[in-house]
C-alpha cells in the first residue's frame, strides 16, 4: 500500500531534534527518506514553520509543503503584507496549501483579518490546514484551537477546503460534529501519538477506552473520504503510527485514508 504522510514538520531545531530521538528517529532528511522508503511512504506534506521567506522553504522532491503562518510571523495587523509573501509561495508547485496556528497565535480563524489568506486559497484552489486541539506549549490558548472554530470559517468560506489538523483531539465529538456538518472540512489524524511505543498491542490494551471512543465517533461520521493519514513527524514513530491508523480505520477504507484523500485534497498529482 502506498502512503502519503499528510502532516509533518521539517525543521532543524533543537526541539525537533529532541522529539525525533524520543520517537526512535533522527531529525534529518536522509533518515526520513530512508524510513519513508521502508514503509512505502511516497510523499510527505510539511506544515510550514520559520516564517515566510522563500529561501527558508526549500524541500527535497519527496516533500510538498503548506506555507505556515506560525507565531514567528503571523500578525493580524500585517496580514496584507504577509499575503503578498503567501501568494509567492502558493505560486510554487510544491506549495500545496496554507497552514494556520490559531491556538499559538491567539486569533479566531474566522476573524476578518484572515480574509486575505482565504482569498488566496480560493484563487489558487489550495486548502487551508488549521491546527486544532491540544497545543505543545502552555502559553497557547485552547479557545482558538477548539475544532468548533472551523464551523464558522467553513460557513463563511464555502469554497475553501479546510483540513482540521489532529481532528481536534481530544475534542473528538465536537470535531466530528463540525466535519459532519461542513462538507468542505476534512481532517488529518496526525499528532495523536508521541514518542516511540515498544508494544502496540500493549498500547491498545492500555488505551482501550480512548481508542474505542475514537473508533466509535469515526464510525458515527462514517465518511472515510475526508480523513487523511498524517504523523506530525518527528513527534511520533512512523511504524507505530501506521499500525495505529490501520487499527482505527476499517481495512476497506485504508487506501483512501492512507493515500487517496491526501492526494486529492492537496492535489499532489501522484
Ligand atoms: Zn503539526
Boltz pocket constraint, residues with backbone or C-beta under 6 A from the ligand:
constraints:
  - pocket:
      binder: B
      contacts: [[A, 7], [A, 8], [A, 9], [A, 47], [A, 191], [A, 232]]
      max_distance: 6.0
